């Protein structure tokens, strides 16, 4: 609490000292401040009375003693004691016009168009426009539009009266340039400038005359259209015939190519069929050859088997004969002391048994020795055995 109280006391002390010092210095600065305020007020009054400015879309004219001192758009000027300033819009204006007049052929024509004018920017053009009442207020601008409209209509009537009907209708550029050139000679003296003059419509007042004027054009156009139509029909027909010929040619070529392809396919098919038939025939021949080989092999095998069987049978028979001979020899050894008559009987029976078991197709008789006793038979039997061996071989 003591700190806050001390702060307030210090604030009051310093404020009182400042007020006492300011009161002492007021007398010293009051005179210079009054002088500065007087100078600033006088300068502001002087600037408000003698300096004039125009908007960016306004003309500013400074006139002195009835003469133009300066002119500009959106400028700022310092006026002298005897100078006067004038402001007016710097915009362009559009004026429409329409004039009716008979041509050299005494046919009524109505010409419509428009023109665009503005203040002449060079020299004292703006001053002339203001001086002759072309600008300055909406009423003056409207009166200027009427004046320039009347002049344009008058010049158009004069030109139409001295031109032919076809020239007025077809050559609008001539009419436009003539009207603009004639008007510029006058309006520049009024401080005006023509930006452009355009003819928008030229109309023949008589509908019959207008239709008659178009008759030649319509007929020519009809003839031209008919000629074009006939030529087009002819060209289309020729193109159609050409296309038909090309189509027939292409179809013929296509058919020929198709026939050639079919023939080629047929030949290839025949070749392939011939090749298949040849391969089939070859396979059949090979099959027959294999069958023949198999048959021959079977026959050979069968013959070999039969031969082997026959050889085996012969070998068996030979063994049997040899065994029989061995038995016979043994028997003969045993029967040496047997009476001859008994031996001969047994021998004949043994021979009969042996030869009954042999595959004998023919019989050969051999006389061995003198035919006395069993000893005389053994060489004969040996000879028979040798003959059998030779036949088997």
Buried (B, 14 or more C-beta within 10 A) or exposed (E): EEEEEEEEEEEEEEEEEEEEEEEEEEEEEEEEEEEEEEEEEEEEEEEEEEEBEBEEEBBBBBBBEEEBBEBBBEBEBEBEEEBBBBBBBBEEBEBEBBBBBBBEEEBBBBBBBBBBBBBBBEEBBBBBBBBBBBBBEEEBBEEBBEBBBEBBBBBBBBBBEEBBBEBBBEBBEBBBEBBBEBBBEEBBEBBBBBEEBEBEEBEBEEEEBBEEBEEEEEEEEEEEEEEEEEEEEEEEEEEEEEEEEEEEEEEEEEEEEEEEEEEEEEEEEEEEEEEEEEEEEEEEEEEEEEEEEEEEEEEEEEEEEEEEEBEEBBEEBBEBBEEBBEEBEEBBEEBEEBEEEEBBEBBEEBBEEBEEEBEEEEEEEEEBEEEEEBEEBBEBBEEBBEEBEEEEE
